[in-house]
Amino acid sequence: MNKIRYYYILLATLLTLSTHKVYSTETETDSIAETLYVKVDSLLRLQQYDEMYIQAKNLLAYAMDKDLNHYLGDSYKHIGAYFLSIKNLDSAYFYYNKSASYYAICGDSLKEGKVYIIIGYRYYENDNYNEAINYYRKGLKKIKNTDDHFWKGLTNENIGFILFEQSDYYHALKHYQDAIPEFLAIEAYENVGRIYDKIGITYRKTKDKVKEEEAYMLAINYLEKIDTTVSLGMTYNNLSEMYLDNGKTDEGLELLEKAKKVYISLDYQLGLCGYYSVLAYYYAELDPPDNENVIKYCNLSIPIAEEYGDFRQYADATAYAGEAYLRIKQPTSALSILKKGYKAANEHNFKHEKLKLSHILSVTYKELNNPVQALKYLEIHTELNDSILNEEKMKEFTQLDMSFKFHQEQIKDSIHQLQLDQEVKYKHEKELLAQKQAKLIFVFTTALIILIAVFIFIYARRNKKQAVILNEKNILINKSLEEKELLLKEIHHRVKNSLQLVSSLLELQSKDIHDEKALESIHEGQERVRAIALIHQKLYQNENLTNIDFNEYTTLLTNEIKGIYPVTRGVNIEIDIVDMHFDIDTAIPLGLILNELITNAFKYAFSDKKGNRLSITIKEKNEDTYILTIRDSGKGLQTDFDLSNTSSLGLRLVKRLAKQLHGSLNYKCQNGCVFQIVFKDTNQRRMSE
């Protein structure tokens, strides 16, 4: 689902939310304040913001005079809505936060949490995803123990969608799955169906076709329980795309027609736009392409996309139409429509659409014997292609890291759950045993001494048996923990082998590449992969699976890099890292930083002359902060070098990794290059969050 469609659905949902007043600490409402509140709220519903602001100020003054905290929260909330209507976002956020603080004083965690969620939604509207997630999570924490299943479901859904937009697919799925039981609790089947549709789209990104299809089928199952909705049409549309991609043409076209019926019945033009786009894509992928139908359906899709502001779909449709015109030898028609699509893609910074359109425009100008324009768009295409490849490499690396962390969390959760289950089971058995003992004592208290002796004998035997059972269970638990440790070591071992395989594949790929810049990029990628693989190697070789000895790691990494560059034979290397151990969340970014800066030193700082020196130190600045210093004896960087505006991918990667460690990167020229990174380890970063 593209962002603009999600925006319309979410906006409609928020506009229909109830504003029913619930007071948790004020047992009686003030009649004057209540009258003012009803007036303010009705003006908000009528969108008469100026008059609403005046009445909200009146309510504020009265509530302050009477010390009515809940009405103070209501008045500040409506004042925030007024400033939002005039696009004064800073003031809007200020008053919304004041509203939440007064609800907190009243102990109304539900309304406090809802205000935070509304703030999060407004940040999302303005593409400030980090602040949006912060406020969504803040609101979710407040309403967690309430019975408002709808808001809990909606908030988890919104967090999941933002994480999806940030390509964090694994955690997006977790929040989607947390939202489903909340909506099921109130039989909100449309919301459940919509979430399963998003889960299907997420699985498409992770290339899990089986789970993608399962999610779409579940979405359809829930959405067909209710009256026809836009969500049902979109799910039909998404599943049809999947079937068409997988060669299930009949099933795909059948679902596409179902989607069309839904859109027509609801007069949902954006849905019809998507329907036409999928048909155009289908006819374009035939062998040979059906150019007449491609042009027909693109021409139906383009005006709808333009009218409703779906410029990504607009750009896609112009690209397909332009290619079709070229195939039927009508380059003039192709040029006319392609220029419009390229303009839209450029204005909205749609990189992939711009990449495709620039290539087609280059071919079109070539057909029209305009080599200057053809070369211009070819250069744009080449530059964009390089940029997107770099971004996708970084995203692929990030996804690998996220996937590993996600599986680590699952293993930890399973171990913890096993321990909890065993503890609960043991506690239950003890409770049952205690109940039996009480019954036995009650029955045998009136019996003869000989029967009491028999009871004591039986009790002792049962106690002994229970001890044997408990001992057996402890053996099972310890065995399970040992198996989990072996599994974790095996995971690290396999990750290390996988990374080595990636490095080998890059090496094989580089043999067919003769461009020096491309070769250098591949070799740099190999070095980064090896740096991460070394960390996983150290983990599975150690008894301690949580910490890495960084003195030993740095020595091994430096020796590996040193062996790559022949000029380094005369380099004097000094490593001063005493008793420094870091966990994997700190070690991976820190290892990559070391790899980049040490490699730079060997590549650019040293010469064939004697006296080359490289110094690497990690010191504890204070109880929660560390300093990494890398110093070389080279000539240093250029005098006008600006670290904040560097074009070097390596240094930009170092800056981003330093930020990930809640730290900073500093550079100075002092008899060579001196790089300093101030950072915190995982525990300190979590405490600061």
C-alpha positions, 0 to 999 in steps of 0.5 A: 500500500502506498503512503497516500492511500494509507494516509486517507484511511488513517485520517478517516479513522481518526476523524471518526474517533469518539470524544466522549468525556471520561473523568477518573478523579473528578467525581462531579462535573461542573455545569458551566465548564461542561456547557463550555466544553460541549460548545467547544467540541461542537465547534471543532466538529464543525471545523469553525476553528476561530470561534472554537479558539475563543470558546476554548480560551473561555473554558481555560480561564474558567477551569483555572479559576475553579482549579478543574484540572480535567477541563484544563486538559480539555481546553489545552487540547482544543487550543492545540487543535486550533494552532494545528489548523493554522499550521503553527505546529510548534504551538500545537505540540506545546498545547497538546503536551500541556493537555497530556500533563493535566490528564496525568494529574487527574490520573486519566491515563487513557486520555493522556495516552490518546493525546500522545498518540494524536501528537504522534500522528501529526508528526507522521503527517509531517514525515518526522518518523522518529518523533512519531514513533516516540509519541506513539510508544509513549501513548501506548505505554499509557493506555496499555492497561486500559480496556480501550482495545481500539486505540491499542490496536490502532497505535500498534498498527501505526507504529508497524507502518512507520517501521515498514516505511523505515524498512524494519520489516521484522519489528513492523510485523511484530507490531502488526501482530500485536494489533490483531488481538486488540481489534479481534476483541472488539470484532473490528474485522475491517481493521483486522483485514487491513492489517493482514493486508499490510502483513502480506505487503511486508512479507513481499518485501522479505520475499516470503511468498507463502506467508504473503499469500496466507496473509492476503487470504486471511485479510479477504476472509475478515473483510468479506465478513462486513460490507464492501470496503476499500480495504477489500478492493486493495487486498484483491488488488495486491493478491492479484499482483502476486498471482500475475508475478508468479504466472497464475494469470487466470487467478490474478485477472479474476481477483483484479476484476473483483477489485474493480467491482469494489472500487466502482461500487464505492466510487473509489477513483484511486482504487481504479487508478491502481486497477488500470496500472496493474492491467498496464503492467500485465500487458507490458510483461506479455511476450510480446507486449500488448502495446495497444492495451498498455497505452489504453490502461496507462491513459486511464490511470494517469489522469486519476493519479494526477487528480488525486495526487498519487504522483508515484503511480502517475510516474509509473504509468507514464513510464509504461506508456512511454515504453509502449509508444517507443515499441510502436515507433512513436517517439514523439508521443513517448517524449511528450508523456515521459517528460511529464512523468519525469517532472513529477518523479523529480519534484517528489524525489521518487528515485526508482521512478526517476531512474526508469524514466531517465533511461527511457528518455535517453533512448527516446532522444536517441530515436529522435536524433538528439544526442545532447539530450540523450547523453544528459538523461543517460548521465542522470540514469547512471548517477542515480543507478550508482546512488540507489545501488549504494543505498540498497547495499546499506539497506541489505546490510541493515536488514541482515543485522536486524534479522540477526537481532530479531532471531536473537531476541526470539531465542532469548524470549524462548529461553525465558519463556521456558524458564517461566513455564517450568517455574509456573508448573513447579509452583502449581505442583507445589500448590497441589501438593500443599492442598493434598497435605492439608486434606490429609492432615484434616482427615487423619488428625482424629485417627489413632497414633499408629495411623499418624505414623503411617501418614508420616511415613507416606508423606516422607516417601512422597517428599522424596519422590517430589525431590527426585521429580524436581531434580529431573526437571532441573536436569532438563532445564540445564540441558535445555540451556546448554542446547540454547548456548550451543544453538547460539554458537552455531548461529554465530558460526553460520553467520560468520560462514555466510559473511565469508561466503558473501566476501567470496562472492564479491571476490568472484564478481570482481574478477569480471570488473575492470573499472578501478572505482568499482573494484575499489568499492567491492574490495571495501565491501569485502573488508567491511564484511570480513570485519563483521565476520571476525566479530562472530568468529570471536563470539562462537570461539569464546566461552562467553557469548555476550562479550568480545575482547577488543584488544585481541579483536583489534590485533587480529583485524589490524594484522588482516588489513596489514597483509593486504597492503605491501607498503605496511611492512615497515609500519610500527603498530601500537595497540593500547586497549587494556581489558576492554570487552564489548557486546555484539551491539557495540562490537559490530559498529565499533569494528566497522569504524576500526576497519574504515579508519585503519584501512584509510591509514594504510591506503593513504597515510604511509609511504615506502619510507621508514618511520611509519606509525599507527596508534590505536587506543581505547580508553574509558573517559568516565564510568559510562563513556569511552574514547577510541583514538586512531593516529597515524604519521601521515601527512594528514588530510587537506587543510580545507577538509570539512568532516561534516560535508565529506563525500567519502562513503567510508567517513560518512559510514563512520559518522553514522556508526558513531551516531548509532553508538550515541557518540561523535566523530572528531578529526584533527591534523597533528603530525598526521591524522588523528580521529577520535570517536567518543561512544557509549556501550549498549548498557549506557545507550539503553539507560540514556534512551 
